[in-house]
Amino acid sequence: MNTNYDESNRFLGMLAEVAVKTLNAEQHNQSELKAHKKANKHVLNVDQMRKLSDKVLVESFSELSCDEIRRIFQYIF
């Protein structure tokens, strides 16, 4: 009887371990899917980009480097 109890505990432990790993994998997949959806919200197609003003395009795809004391402003692409 003690042997059956030990064997049952071992199987329950394995079942719990599998359940936890499955749950963690599902949560990880859901978080990756949410992150992917968030990242795709900021994707523009060509027609949308054509409608953007020059100023918005320059600000979006460049980095402003400035020296206000010397009054030097550069956009680095």
Short mmCIF file of the C-alpha atoms (twelve columns), coordinates in Angstrom:
data_MODEL
# 
_entry.id   MODEL 
# 
loop_
_atom_site.group_PDB 
_atom_site.id 
_atom_site.type_symbol 
_atom_site.label_atom_id 
_atom_site.label_alt_id 
_atom_site.label_comp_id 
_atom_site.label_asym_id 
_atom_site.label_seq_id 
_atom_site.Cartn_x 
_atom_site.Cartn_y 
_atom_site.Cartn_z 
_atom_site.pdbx_PDB_model_num 
ATOM 1  C CA . MET A 1  0.000  0.000  0.000   1 
ATOM 2  C CA . ASN A 2  2.868  2.354  0.728   1 
ATOM 3  C CA . THR A 3  4.314  1.607  -2.714  1 
ATOM 4  C CA . ASN A 4  1.073  2.648  -4.447  1 
ATOM 5  C CA . TYR A 5  1.052  5.860  -2.422  1 
ATOM 6  C CA . ASP A 6  4.645  6.701  -3.433  1 
ATOM 7  C CA . GLU A 7  3.908  5.896  -7.065  1 
ATOM 8  C CA . SER A 8  0.766  8.051  -7.010  1 
ATOM 9  C CA . ASN A 9  2.741  10.948 -5.528  1 
ATOM 10 C CA . ARG A 10 5.391  10.573 -8.210  1 
ATOM 11 C CA . PHE A 11 2.784  10.634 -10.986 1 
ATOM 12 C CA . LEU A 12 1.004  13.601 -9.411  1 
ATOM 13 C CA . GLY A 13 4.311  15.420 -9.199  1 
ATOM 14 C CA . MET A 14 5.031  14.730 -12.866 1 
ATOM 15 C CA . LEU A 15 1.511  15.818 -13.812 1 
ATOM 16 C CA . ALA A 16 1.890  19.044 -11.838 1 
ATOM 17 C CA . GLU A 17 5.262  19.732 -13.472 1 
ATOM 18 C CA . VAL A 18 3.807  19.231 -16.961 1 
ATOM 19 C CA . ALA A 19 0.824  21.440 -16.110 1 
ATOM 20 C CA . VAL A 20 3.077  24.247 -14.847 1 
ATOM 21 C CA . LYS A 21 5.332  24.078 -17.928 1 
ATOM 22 C CA . THR A 22 2.309  24.077 -20.227 1 
ATOM 23 C CA . LEU A 23 0.792  27.047 -18.418 1 
ATOM 24 C CA . ASN A 24 4.071  28.975 -18.549 1 
ATOM 25 C CA . ALA A 25 4.452  28.241 -22.260 1 
ATOM 26 C CA . GLU A 26 0.899  29.426 -22.965 1 
ATOM 27 C CA . GLN A 27 1.445  32.630 -20.980 1 
ATOM 28 C CA . HIS A 28 4.735  33.228 -22.803 1 
ATOM 29 C CA . ASN A 29 3.063  32.726 -26.192 1 
ATOM 30 C CA . GLN A 30 0.246  35.109 -25.247 1 
ATOM 31 C CA . SER A 31 2.680  37.789 -24.106 1 
ATOM 32 C CA . GLU A 32 4.685  37.420 -27.346 1 
ATOM 33 C CA . LEU A 33 1.480  37.712 -29.358 1 
ATOM 34 C CA . LYS A 34 0.471  40.873 -27.479 1 
ATOM 35 C CA . ALA A 35 3.930  42.375 -28.009 1 
ATOM 36 C CA . HIS A 36 3.762  41.516 -31.710 1 
ATOM 37 C CA . LYS A 37 0.338  43.149 -32.010 1 
ATOM 38 C CA . LYS A 38 1.595  46.276 -30.217 1 
ATOM 39 C CA . ALA A 39 4.602  46.480 -32.504 1 
ATOM 40 C CA . ASN A 40 2.424  46.165 -35.595 1 
ATOM 41 C CA . LYS A 41 0.222  49.078 -34.536 1 
ATOM 42 C CA . HIS A 42 3.042  51.443 -35.479 1 
ATOM 43 C CA . VAL A 43 3.616  49.965 -38.930 1 
ATOM 44 C CA . LEU A 44 2.612  52.166 -41.850 1 
ATOM 45 C CA . ASN A 45 2.038  51.086 -45.403 1 
ATOM 46 C CA . VAL A 46 3.367  53.077 -48.376 1 
ATOM 47 C CA . ASP A 47 0.111  54.950 -48.998 1 
ATOM 48 C CA . GLN A 48 -0.020 56.090 -45.371 1 
ATOM 49 C CA . MET A 49 3.607  57.214 -45.511 1 
ATOM 50 C CA . ARG A 50 2.967  59.224 -48.666 1 
ATOM 51 C CA . LYS A 51 0.282  61.190 -46.841 1 
ATOM 52 C CA . LEU A 52 2.690  62.256 -44.083 1 
ATOM 53 C CA . SER A 53 4.160  65.732 -44.209 1 
ATOM 54 C CA . ASP A 54 7.854  66.297 -44.864 1 
ATOM 55 C CA . LYS A 55 8.348  67.471 -41.292 1 
ATOM 56 C CA . VAL A 56 6.807  64.304 -39.835 1 
ATOM 57 C CA . LEU A 57 8.936  62.092 -42.102 1 
ATOM 58 C CA . VAL A 58 12.142 63.894 -41.126 1 
ATOM 59 C CA . GLU A 59 11.288 63.706 -37.418 1 
ATOM 60 C CA . SER A 60 10.343 60.037 -37.669 1 
ATOM 61 C CA . PHE A 61 13.331 58.761 -39.610 1 
ATOM 62 C CA . SER A 62 16.157 60.953 -38.381 1 
ATOM 63 C CA . GLU A 63 17.918 61.939 -35.196 1 
ATOM 64 C CA . LEU A 64 18.269 65.598 -34.266 1 
ATOM 65 C CA . SER A 65 21.713 66.689 -33.186 1 
ATOM 66 C CA . CYS A 66 21.952 70.282 -32.000 1 
ATOM 67 C CA . ASP A 67 24.302 72.702 -30.328 1 
ATOM 68 C CA . GLU A 68 22.144 75.600 -29.188 1 
ATOM 69 C CA . ILE A 69 25.071 77.756 -28.088 1 
ATOM 70 C CA . ARG A 70 26.619 77.707 -31.576 1 
ATOM 71 C CA . ARG A 71 23.172 77.492 -33.203 1 
ATOM 72 C CA . ILE A 72 24.034 74.345 -35.148 1 
ATOM 73 C CA . PHE A 73 21.184 71.973 -35.836 1 
ATOM 74 C CA . GLN A 74 21.624 68.763 -37.840 1 
ATOM 75 C CA . TYR A 75 19.380 65.903 -38.793 1 
ATOM 76 C CA . ILE A 76 21.273 62.643 -39.066 1 
ATOM 77 C CA . PHE A 77 19.642 59.994 -41.259 1 
# 
